[in-house]
Amino acid sequence: MKVRKYYSKNQVEGFLQVRKELGPEAIILQTRKVRHPGLKGLFLPPRIEIIAALDLPENAPEPPAAPSEQSGRLEKELDELKKMVQELMARPPGEAEGTGGRENRTYWRNFLQKLDLDPVMADDLLTRLSSEPDGPGLNWASMVLALQEQLNRRLTVSPEKEHRTLVLVGPTGVGKTTTLAKLAARYALTFKEKVGLITVDHFRIGAVEQLRAYAEIIDLPLETVIGPADLSGALERLADCDRILVDTAGRSTGSPTQIDELAEYIELLLPAEIHLVISATTRWQDIRRIAGSFSKLQYNRLLVTKLDETTSYGAVLNGAYHTNRPLVYLTDGQSVPDCLKLAREMDWAELFLGGGGR
């Protein structure tokens, strides 16, 4: 058995390196985050360490040797790796990390269910992988590459601030008001823009007071609108603002009347960025229903909140799939404005495979 250790920025890059050097038959024994060596490593982001093995037939030629990063410690490192391999090989089948059987569809279907991936995408992945006659089959490395391809195909991102007006819509309890405060702080404090706030959420107890507290802290004007007829006046009073952010009441997907009422406000705010806000904890079945129910509101963006409340991030991919809209922002906590992420800066491989996929 040939055992090697690899270092990379993320798992996908590392698995590509393993596949290139050891081939599709390689087994991933262990992955973990490690620091760079020395004092300098304290100030650098962690890297991914991957230990891979290739079970060579007797008398088969070994793959060409790669340059060692620590040649002076090679012998000691090999001894440690051999010991680790022996321990891993002694475990019951399927227990070693990254294994589960080359053709074990049940294992991989359970893996994708753990990600809470929509079955349509899961079936597409499994069917395509298992039907490739010369492909790598259903192993960990091939699944990583297939998931990355699915991300590239389904998930698009969009730049921020494409319109002066930004509106947040979505079901109840997804964190729209807190997210609006994060965006207001970003625009006002980071970009030095004059930001005006509008709330039409007069249904939820304390909603106006919550946004007013944020507005006072950041020193922003706030307009409370009771009905669509009041909206034009509020927009006139905020005419000198660079950016206008609108908070709306959460609507139930089972109440078309409430969504129709909100659509009256949206018509008066166009053109605007209409962000459909969903929580990362939302099941794929509910995301499909939300995407359809809120389509009347002409949303043209997707925003995912509460990444910190789950370890299965399928909602991001499910949301992109069912809405067919680009992502701009994500949030991963309650802190204003720190827990706001730009979609274009996300390490998607790390999120899906480093956080929720293992």
Secondary structure, DSSP 8 states (H G I E B T S, - for coil): -EEEEEEESSHHHHHHHHHHHH-TT-EEEEEEEE--SSGGGGGS--EEEEEEEE---TT---------TTGGGHHHHHHHHHHHHHHHHTS-TT-STT-S-TT-HHHHHHHHHHTT--HHHHHHHHHHHHT-TTS--SSHHHHHHHHHHHHHHH--B--S-SSSEEEEE-STTS-HHHHHHHHHHIIIIIS---EEEEE---SSTTHHHHHHHHHHHHT--EEE-SSGGGHHHHHHHTTT-SEEEEE-----TT-HHHHHHHHHHHHHH-SSEEEEEEETT--HHHHHHHHHHGGGGT--EEEEE-GGG-S--HHHHHHHHHH---EEEEE-SS-TTTTEEEGGG--HHIIIIIII--
